[in-house]
């Protein structure tokens, strides 16, 4: 009996984190095509932030104890300086928090 338990526990290894293209996003879940196809993977984000990544974005899927989660997309270079923060949408809307205390909303400066 102990041998069967040991073999069962040690024959399955957890998958490694993988990066791939988002193929679908709907209601807080994504499908990602990486080395394996991941379907209905929940999106993990900080509290208060909800998003659906666009199809084609590179996404990171990490294993959990009994499932897996999409922890975000690979951030593109937006020309930000160290310490700055940007929120943006596929449609082009953006908010940038600058190091000098100014806020840019769709390119317009607010102090």
BAFI-187901 format. One record per atom (N, C-alpha, C): residue in three letters; x, y, z. Coordinates in Angstrom, 1 decimal, always signed. Example, Ala and Ser with C-alpha at 12.3 -4.5 7.8 and 13.67 -1.06 7.14 Angstrom:
2
type	px	py	pz
Ala	+13.2	-5.7	+7.8
Ala	+12.3	-4.5	+7.8
Ala	+13.2	-3.3	+7.8
Ser	+12.8	-2.2	+7.1
Ser	+13.7	-1.1	+7.1
Ser	+12.9	+0.0	+7.9
This chain:
111
type	px	py	pz
Unk	+0.8	-1.2	+0.0
Unk	+0.0	+0.0	+0.0
Unk	+0.9	+1.3	+0.0
Unk	+1.9	+1.3	+0.9
Unk	+2.7	+2.5	+0.9
Unk	+3.5	+2.7	-0.4
Unk	+3.8	+1.6	-1.1
Unk	+4.5	+1.7	-2.4
Unk	+3.6	+2.4	-3.4
Unk	+2.4	+2.0	-3.5
Unk	+1.4	+2.6	-4.4
Unk	+1.2	+4.1	-4.1
Unk	+1.1	+4.4	-2.8
Unk	+1.0	+5.9	-2.5
Unk	+2.2	+6.6	-2.9
Unk	+3.4	+6.0	-2.6
Unk	+4.7	+6.7	-3.0
Unk	+4.8	+6.9	-4.5
Unk	+4.5	+5.9	-5.3
Unk	+4.6	+6.0	-6.7
Unk	+3.6	+7.0	-7.2
Unk	+2.4	+7.0	-6.7
Unk	+1.4	+8.0	-7.2
Unk	+1.8	+9.4	-6.9
Unk	+2.3	+9.6	-5.7
Unk	+2.7	+11.0	-5.3
Unk	+3.8	+11.5	-6.1
Unk	+4.8	+10.6	-6.4
Unk	+6.0	+11.0	-7.1
Unk	+6.1	+10.8	-8.6
Unk	+5.0	+10.3	-9.2
Unk	+5.0	+10.1	-10.6
Unk	+4.5	+11.3	-11.4
Unk	+3.9	+12.2	-10.7
Unk	+3.3	+13.4	-11.4
Unk	+4.1	+14.6	-11.0
Unk	+4.7	+15.3	-11.9
Unk	+5.4	+16.5	-11.6
Unk	+4.5	+17.7	-12.0
Unk	+4.7	+18.8	-11.2
Unk	+3.9	+20.0	-11.5
Unk	+4.5	+20.6	-12.8
Unk	+3.7	+21.2	-13.5
Unk	+4.2	+21.9	-14.7
Unk	+5.0	+23.1	-14.4
Unk	+5.9	+23.5	-15.2
Unk	+6.7	+24.7	-15.0
Unk	+5.8	+25.9	-15.5
Unk	+6.2	+27.1	-15.1
Unk	+5.6	+28.3	-15.6
Unk	+5.8	+28.4	-17.1
Unk	+4.8	+28.9	-17.9
Unk	+5.0	+28.9	-19.3
Unk	+4.5	+30.2	-19.9
Unk	+5.1	+30.7	-21.0
Unk	+4.7	+31.9	-21.6
Unk	+4.2	+31.6	-23.0
Unk	+3.0	+32.2	-23.4
Unk	+2.5	+31.9	-24.7
Unk	+1.5	+33.0	-25.1
Unk	+0.9	+32.8	-26.3
Unk	+0.0	+33.8	-26.8
Unk	-1.4	+33.6	-26.3
Unk	-2.1	+34.6	-25.9
Unk	-3.5	+34.6	-25.5
Unk	-4.3	+34.3	-26.7
Unk	-5.1	+33.2	-26.7
Unk	-6.0	+32.9	-27.8
Unk	-7.4	+33.2	-27.6
Unk	-7.8	+33.4	-26.3
Unk	-9.2	+33.8	-26.0
Unk	-9.2	+34.4	-24.6
Unk	-10.1	+35.4	-24.3
Unk	-10.2	+35.9	-23.0
Unk	-11.7	+36.2	-22.8
Unk	-12.2	+35.7	-21.7
Unk	-13.7	+35.9	-21.4
Unk	-14.0	+35.8	-20.0
Unk	-14.6	+36.8	-19.4
Unk	-15.1	+36.7	-18.0
Unk	-14.1	+36.3	-17.0
Unk	-12.9	+36.9	-17.1
Unk	-11.9	+36.6	-16.1
Unk	-11.0	+35.4	-16.3
Unk	-11.2	+34.7	-17.4
Unk	-10.4	+33.5	-17.8
Unk	-9.8	+33.7	-19.1
Unk	-8.7	+33.0	-19.3
Unk	-8.0	+33.1	-20.6
Unk	-7.7	+31.7	-21.1
Unk	-7.4	+31.6	-22.4
Unk	-6.8	+30.5	-23.0
Unk	-5.5	+30.9	-23.6
Unk	-4.4	+30.2	-23.3
Unk	-3.1	+30.5	-23.7
Unk	-2.4	+29.3	-24.4
Unk	-1.9	+29.6	-25.6
Unk	-1.2	+28.6	-26.3
Unk	+0.3	+28.7	-26.1
Unk	+0.8	+27.9	-25.3
Unk	+2.3	+27.9	-25.0
Unk	+2.8	+26.5	-25.4
Unk	+3.7	+25.9	-24.6
Unk	+4.2	+24.6	-25.0
Unk	+3.0	+23.6	-24.9
Unk	+2.1	+23.9	-24.0
Unk	+0.8	+23.2	-23.9
Unk	-0.3	+24.2	-24.1
Unk	-1.5	+23.7	-24.4
Unk	-2.6	+24.7	-24.5
Unk	-3.3	+24.7	-23.1
Unk	-3.4	+25.9	-22.6
Unk	-4.1	+26.1	-21.3
Unk	-5.4	+26.7	-21.5
Unk	-6.5	+26.1	-21.0
Unk	-7.8	+26.7	-21.2
Unk	-8.5	+27.0	-19.9
Unk	-9.4	+28.0	-19.9
Unk	-10.1	+28.5	-18.8
Unk	-9.2	+28.7	-17.6
Unk	-8.1	+29.4	-17.8
Unk	-7.2	+29.8	-16.8
Unk	-7.6	+31.1	-16.1
Unk	-7.8	+31.1	-14.8
Unk	-8.2	+32.4	-14.2
Unk	-7.1	+33.4	-14.2
Unk	-7.5	+34.7	-14.4
Unk	-6.6	+35.8	-14.4
Unk	-6.4	+36.3	-13.0
Unk	-5.2	+36.4	-12.5
Unk	-4.9	+36.9	-11.2
Unk	-4.4	+38.4	-11.4
Unk	-4.9	+39.3	-10.6
Unk	-4.5	+40.7	-10.6
Unk	-4.6	+41.3	-9.3
Unk	-4.0	+42.4	-9.0
Unk	-4.1	+43.1	-7.7
Unk	-5.6	+43.5	-7.5
Unk	-5.9	+43.5	-6.2
Unk	-7.3	+43.9	-5.9
Unk	-7.7	+45.2	-6.5
Unk	-8.9	+45.3	-7.1
Unk	-9.3	+46.6	-7.7
Unk	-9.0	+46.7	-9.1
Unk	-8.2	+45.8	-9.7
Unk	-7.9	+45.9	-11.1
Unk	-8.5	+44.6	-11.8
Unk	-9.2	+44.9	-12.8
Unk	-9.8	+43.8	-13.6
Unk	-9.5	+44.1	-15.0
Unk	-9.1	+43.0	-15.7
Unk	-8.8	+43.2	-17.2
Unk	-9.0	+41.9	-17.9
Unk	-9.1	+42.1	-19.2
Unk	-9.1	+41.0	-20.2
Unk	-8.0	+41.3	-21.2
Unk	-6.9	+40.5	-21.2
Unk	-5.9	+40.7	-22.2
Unk	-6.3	+40.5	-23.6
Unk	-5.9	+41.3	-24.5
Unk	-6.3	+41.1	-25.9
Unk	-5.7	+39.8	-26.5
Unk	-6.3	+39.2	-27.4
Unk	-5.8	+38.0	-28.1
Unk	-4.5	+38.4	-28.8
Unk	-3.5	+37.5	-28.7
Unk	-2.2	+37.8	-29.3
Unk	-1.2	+38.3	-28.3
Unk	-1.6	+38.8	-27.2
Unk	-0.6	+39.3	-26.2
Unk	+0.1	+38.1	-25.6
Unk	+1.4	+38.3	-25.2
Unk	+2.2	+37.2	-24.5
Unk	+1.7	+37.2	-23.1
Unk	+1.4	+36.0	-22.6
Unk	+0.9	+35.9	-21.2
Unk	+1.7	+34.8	-20.4
Unk	+1.8	+35.0	-19.1
Unk	+2.5	+34.1	-18.3
Unk	+1.5	+33.3	-17.5
Unk	+1.6	+31.9	-17.6
Unk	+0.8	+31.0	-16.8
Unk	+1.7	+30.3	-15.8
Unk	+1.3	+30.3	-14.6
Unk	+2.1	+29.6	-13.5
Unk	+1.2	+28.5	-12.9
Unk	+1.9	+27.4	-12.4
Unk	+1.1	+26.4	-11.8
Unk	+0.8	+26.7	-10.3
Unk	-0.3	+26.3	-9.9
Unk	-0.8	+26.4	-8.5
Unk	-0.8	+24.9	-7.9
Unk	-1.2	+24.8	-6.7
Unk	-1.2	+23.5	-6.1
Unk	-2.1	+22.5	-6.8
Unk	-3.3	+23.0	-7.2
Unk	-4.3	+22.1	-7.9
Unk	-4.8	+22.6	-9.2
Unk	-4.2	+23.7	-9.7
Unk	-4.7	+24.3	-10.9
Unk	-3.5	+25.2	-11.5
Unk	-3.9	+26.2	-12.2
Unk	-2.9	+27.2	-12.7
Unk	-3.6	+28.6	-12.8
Unk	-2.8	+29.6	-13.0
Unk	-3.3	+30.9	-13.1
Unk	-2.5	+31.8	-14.1
Unk	-3.2	+32.7	-14.7
Unk	-2.5	+33.7	-15.6
Unk	-2.2	+34.9	-14.7
Unk	-0.9	+35.2	-14.6
Unk	-0.5	+36.3	-13.7
Unk	-0.3	+37.6	-14.4
Unk	-0.5	+37.6	-15.7
Unk	-0.4	+38.8	-16.5
Unk	+0.2	+38.6	-17.8
Unk	+0.3	+39.7	-18.6
Unk	+0.9	+39.7	-19.9
Unk	+2.3	+40.4	-19.8
Unk	+3.1	+40.1	-20.7
Unk	+4.5	+40.6	-20.8
Unk	+4.3	+42.1	-21.2
Unk	+4.9	+43.0	-20.3
Unk	+4.7	+44.4	-20.5
Unk	+5.5	+44.9	-21.7
Unk	+4.9	+45.6	-22.6
Unk	+5.6	+46.2	-23.8
Unk	+6.4	+47.5	-23.3
Unk	+7.4	+47.8	-24.1
Unk	+8.2	+49.1	-23.8
Unk	+7.3	+50.3	-24.1
Unk	+6.9	+51.0	-23.1
Unk	+6.1	+52.3	-23.3
Unk	+6.9	+53.5	-23.0
Unk	+8.2	+53.4	-22.9
Unk	+9.1	+54.5	-22.7
Unk	+9.0	+55.1	-21.3
Unk	+8.6	+54.4	-20.3
Unk	+8.4	+54.9	-18.9
Unk	+9.8	+54.9	-18.3
Unk	+10.0	+55.9	-17.4
Unk	+11.2	+55.9	-16.6
Unk	+11.0	+55.0	-15.4
Unk	+12.1	+54.6	-14.7
Unk	+12.0	+53.8	-13.5
Unk	+11.1	+54.5	-12.5
Unk	+10.2	+53.8	-11.9
Unk	+9.3	+54.3	-10.9
Unk	+8.0	+54.8	-11.4
Unk	+7.8	+54.9	-12.7
Unk	+6.5	+55.5	-13.3
Unk	+5.6	+54.3	-13.6
Unk	+4.3	+54.7	-13.6
Unk	+3.2	+53.7	-13.8
Unk	+2.3	+54.1	-14.9
Unk	+1.8	+53.2	-15.7
Unk	+0.9	+53.5	-16.8
Unk	-0.2	+52.5	-16.8
Unk	-1.4	+53.0	-16.9
Unk	-2.6	+52.1	-17.2
Unk	-3.0	+52.5	-18.7
Unk	-3.3	+51.5	-19.5
Unk	-3.7	+51.8	-20.8
Unk	-4.6	+50.7	-21.3
Unk	-5.3	+51.0	-22.4
Unk	-6.3	+50.1	-23.0
Unk	-5.9	+49.8	-24.4
Unk	-6.5	+48.8	-25.0
Unk	-6.2	+48.4	-26.4
Unk	-6.7	+49.6	-27.3
Unk	-7.7	+50.3	-26.9
Unk	-8.3	+51.4	-27.7
Unk	-7.4	+52.7	-27.7
Unk	-6.4	+52.7	-26.8
Unk	-5.5	+53.9	-26.8
Unk	-5.7	+54.8	-25.6
Unk	-6.6	+54.6	-24.8
Unk	-6.8	+55.5	-23.6
Unk	-5.6	+55.1	-22.6
Unk	-5.1	+56.2	-21.9
Unk	-4.0	+55.9	-21.0
Unk	-3.9	+56.9	-19.9
Unk	-3.4	+56.5	-18.8
Unk	-3.1	+57.3	-17.6
Unk	-1.7	+57.0	-17.2
Unk	-0.9	+58.0	-17.1
Unk	+0.5	+57.8	-16.7
Unk	+0.8	+58.6	-15.4
Unk	+1.3	+58.0	-14.3
Unk	+1.7	+58.7	-13.1
Unk	+3.2	+58.9	-13.3
Unk	+3.6	+60.2	-13.4
Unk	+5.0	+60.5	-13.6
Unk	+5.8	+60.7	-12.3
Unk	+7.1	+60.6	-12.3
Unk	+7.9	+60.8	-11.2
Unk	+7.9	+62.2	-10.6
Unk	+7.6	+63.1	-11.4
Unk	+7.6	+64.5	-11.0
Unk	+6.3	+64.9	-10.3
Unk	+5.3	+64.0	-10.2
Unk	+4.1	+64.2	-9.5
Unk	+2.9	+64.6	-10.5
Unk	+3.3	+64.8	-11.8
Unk	+2.2	+65.0	-12.7
Unk	+1.5	+63.8	-13.2
Unk	+0.3	+63.9	-13.7
Unk	-0.5	+62.8	-14.2
Unk	-0.8	+63.1	-15.7
Unk	-0.6	+62.2	-16.5
Unk	-1.0	+62.4	-17.9
Unk	-2.2	+61.5	-18.2
Unk	-3.3	+62.1	-18.6
Unk	-4.4	+61.4	-19.0
Unk	-4.6	+61.6	-20.5
Unk	-4.5	+60.6	-21.3
Unk	-4.5	+60.6	-22.7
Unk	-3.6	+61.7	-23.3
Unk	-2.5	+61.9	-22.7
Unk	-1.5	+62.9	-23.1
Unk	-1.6	+64.3	-22.5
Unk	-2.7	+64.6	-21.9
Unk	-3.0	+65.9	-21.3
Unk	-2.4	+65.9	-19.8
Unk	-1.6	+66.9	-19.5
Unk	-0.9	+67.0	-18.2
Unk	-1.8	+67.6	-17.1
Unk	-1.9	+66.9	-16.0
Unk	-2.6	+67.4	-14.8
Unk	-1.6	+67.4	-13.7
Unk	-1.6	+68.6	-12.9
Unk	-0.6	+68.7	-11.8
Unk	-1.4	+68.8	-10.5
